[in-house]
C-alpha cells in the first residue's frame, strides 16, 4: 500500500482509498479461500463416501454416486458462498446420511454419515485458507 502524505482536508479521502484497497484485497482472499476449500470439500466428501458409504455395510455403491459430487462458488451480497452437492444422485445423499425406511415398510435402513465429517473438514479448511490469505496481506 505504501506511505501517503496529505493535508488535513484530504485525510478522509485518503483513508477511504486505503480502506478500499484493503477491502478489495480481502475480497480476493475470501473468493480464493472459498473456492479452494470447496474443491477440497468435494474431495473430502468423496473420500468419506468411499470409506463410510453403504458398501462398508455390505451394500454395493456405484462410482456414479461418488463421481457425482461437484461444487460451485457463487457471489452473494455479502461475499462468496460455495455449494457442494451431488448432481448425479441428489436425493440419495440425504437418504444415506440420515437413513430411511424401506419402500414396502419394515425395518429402517441404517444411516451412513459421510457428509457431516466432510463438512467439518471443509469449514476448518476455509478458516485456515482465510487466515493464511489475510496473514499474507
C-alpha positions as CSV (number, residue, x, y, z in Angstrom):
1,X,0.0,0.0,0.0
2,X,2.8,2.4,0.7
3,X,3.1,5.7,2.6
4,X,0.8,8.6,1.7
5,X,1.2,12.2,2.5
6,X,-1.7,14.5,2.5
7,X,-3.2,17.6,4.1
8,X,-5.9,17.6,6.7
9,X,-8.6,18.2,4.1
10,X,-7.5,15.2,2.1
11,X,-7.3,12.8,5.1
12,X,-10.8,11.4,4.8
13,X,-10.4,10.8,1.1
14,X,-7.0,9.1,1.6
15,X,-8.4,6.9,4.3
16,X,-11.3,5.8,2.1
17,X,-8.7,5.0,-0.7
18,X,-6.7,2.9,1.8
19,X,-9.7,1.1,3.1
20,X,-11.0,0.5,-0.4
21,X,-7.7,-1.2,-1.3
22,X,-7.8,-3.4,1.9
23,X,-11.5,-4.3,1.1
24,X,-10.6,-5.3,-2.5
25,X,-7.6,-7.4,-1.2
26,X,-9.8,-9.2,1.4
27,X,-12.5,-9.9,-1.1
28,X,-9.9,-11.6,-3.4
29,X,-8.6,-13.6,-0.4
30,X,-12.2,-14.6,0.5
31,X,-13.0,-15.7,-3.0
32,X,-9.8,-17.8,-3.3
33,X,-10.4,-19.3,0.1
34,X,-14.0,-20.3,-0.6
35,X,-13.0,-21.8,-4.0
36,X,-10.1,-23.8,-2.6
37,X,-12.0,-25.1,0.4
38,X,-15.0,-26.1,-1.7
39,X,-12.7,-28.0,-4.0
40,X,-11.1,-29.8,-1.1
41,X,-14.6,-30.3,0.5
42,X,-15.7,-32.1,-2.6
43,X,-12.7,-34.4,-2.4
44,X,-13.4,-34.9,1.3
45,X,-17.0,-36.0,0.8
46,X,-15.9,-38.4,-1.9
47,X,-13.3,-39.9,0.4
48,X,-15.8,-40.2,3.3
49,X,-18.4,-41.7,1.0
50,X,-16.0,-44.4,-0.1
51,X,-14.9,-45.1,3.5
52,X,-18.3,-45.0,5.3
53,X,-20.8,-45.4,2.5
54,X,-23.2,-48.3,2.2
55,X,-20.6,-50.5,0.6
56,X,-18.9,-50.6,4.0
57,X,-22.0,-52.2,5.4
58,X,-22.1,-54.9,2.7
59,X,-24.1,-53.0,0.1
60,X,-22.5,-52.1,-3.2
61,X,-22.4,-48.4,-4.2
62,X,-21.7,-47.4,-7.8
63,X,-19.0,-45.0,-8.8
64,X,-21.7,-42.8,-10.2
65,X,-22.7,-41.6,-6.7
66,X,-19.1,-40.8,-5.7
67,X,-18.2,-39.2,-9.0
68,X,-21.4,-37.1,-8.9
69,X,-20.1,-34.7,-6.2
70,X,-19.4,-31.2,-7.5
71,X,-19.0,-27.7,-6.2
72,X,-19.6,-24.2,-7.4
73,X,-18.7,-20.8,-6.0
74,X,-21.4,-18.1,-6.2
75,X,-21.1,-14.4,-5.5
76,X,-23.5,-13.1,-2.9
77,X,-24.3,-9.7,-1.5
78,X,-22.1,-10.4,1.5
79,X,-19.2,-12.0,-0.4
80,X,-18.9,-15.5,-1.7
81,X,-20.5,-18.9,-0.9
82,X,-19.8,-22.4,-2.1
83,X,-22.3,-25.1,-2.8
84,X,-21.2,-28.8,-2.7
85,X,-23.7,-31.3,-3.9
86,X,-24.3,-34.5,-5.9
87,X,-25.6,-33.7,-9.4
88,X,-26.0,-37.4,-10.4
89,X,-27.9,-38.6,-7.4
90,X,-29.1,-35.5,-5.5
91,X,-31.7,-37.2,-3.3
92,X,-29.5,-40.2,-2.4
93,X,-27.1,-38.1,-0.3
94,X,-29.7,-37.3,2.3
95,X,-31.1,-40.9,2.4
96,X,-27.6,-42.3,3.0
97,X,-26.6,-39.6,5.5
98,X,-29.7,-39.8,7.6
99,X,-31.0,-43.4,6.9
100,X,-34.6,-44.1,5.8
101,X,-37.5,-46.5,6.0
102,X,-37.8,-49.3,3.3
103,X,-40.2,-48.7,0.5
104,X,-42.5,-51.6,1.4
105,X,-42.3,-50.7,5.1
106,X,-40.4,-52.7,7.7
107,X,-37.1,-52.0,9.3
108,X,-35.3,-48.8,8.8
109,X,-32.2,-48.7,6.6
110,X,-29.3,-47.5,8.7
111,X,-27.6,-44.1,8.2
112,X,-24.1,-43.9,6.7
113,X,-23.0,-40.5,7.9
114,X,-20.3,-39.2,5.4
115,X,-21.3,-35.6,4.7
116,X,-21.1,-34.2,8.2
117,X,-17.5,-35.2,8.7
118,X,-16.6,-33.8,5.3
119,X,-18.4,-30.6,6.1
120,X,-16.5,-30.1,9.3
121,X,-13.2,-30.6,7.4
122,X,-14.3,-28.1,4.8
123,X,-15.2,-25.5,7.4
124,X,-11.8,-25.9,9.0
125,X,-10.1,-25.7,5.6
126,X,-11.9,-22.5,4.9
127,X,-10.9,-20.9,8.2
128,X,-7.3,-21.9,7.5
129,X,-7.3,-20.5,4.0
130,X,-8.8,-17.2,5.1
131,X,-6.2,-16.8,7.9
132,X,-3.3,-17.7,5.6
133,X,-4.6,-15.2,3.0
134,X,-5.1,-12.4,5.4
135,X,-1.7,-13.0,7.0
136,X,-0.1,-12.8,3.6
137,X,-1.5,-9.3,3.0
